[in-house]
């Protein structure tokens, strides 16, 4: 076990004790020193631990606000004490640590490991989803506090923004003489479509097959193109980007959907087959609904849908 992984474990133990017992912030240093002495066996980096726990506590309000934005259906006080403080540790390192010392992927992976070791059965996936979404979509607090002498990343004109190409699919199957559509659910409370970025020299269909297999474990056969959506997202390393997603209709067998785990899950927490009659009652993003509607029209025109 590395010194810093052990240090993070002791920081989590200390934050758990502090949070669970609702102790005063002034007690944290004593709690940390005691836990280090009792559990580190001389391997803990106390200086690193103090720096991390002070970052969590001093920026707690900002961190908790980020959690609420990334997981609005989970109020911070309703998240388990372990998961809540694992997220605080992960966000403190992800957003406020020196990126050369602690790269974002290290911060995310360490938090996921803490969640798996000390949380519940779904803690790893939950923490992975929240941190993955924060990293990919929200950016870092304080990103606007840039010298006026420097051109701000967020002020880059639309025409000059980096364009990221992605592929996505409306995957369907026929099961018991009924059409089912595979959808994924994100931690913002929306059902959406499986999608991902292109790799070098991939065409649309190769990208689709790889992405859907990786994200939900489903083998698909791409069919016809449904359209292209574009939206603007913020990446902490790249700034604002234009993400263009080309969507296809794709057939599949009625196989179990297995949601990808780890940081690459990108804020997804569920995947499920839906009957067409159930789809209209779901919460979709505004730009996704027309794609799904068009897919249903295509299926109808092929005579696949039972009348």
Buried (B, 14 or more C-beta within 10 A) or exposed (E): EEBBBBBBBBBBBBBBBBBEEEEEEEEBBEBBBBBBEEBBEEEBBBEBBBBBBBBBBEBBEBBBEBBEEBBEEBEBEEBBBBBBBBBBBBBBBBBBBEBEEBBBEBBBBBBBBBBBBBBEEEBBBBBBBBBBBBBBBBBBBEBEEEEEEEEEBEEBEEEEBEEBBBBBBBBBBBEEEEBBBBBBBBBBEBBBBBBBEBEEEBEBBBBBBBBBBBBBBBEBBBBEEBEEBEEEBBBBEEBBBBBBBBBBBBBBEBEEBEBBBEBBBBBBBBBBBBEBEEBEEBEBBEEBBBBBBBBBEBBEEEEEBEE
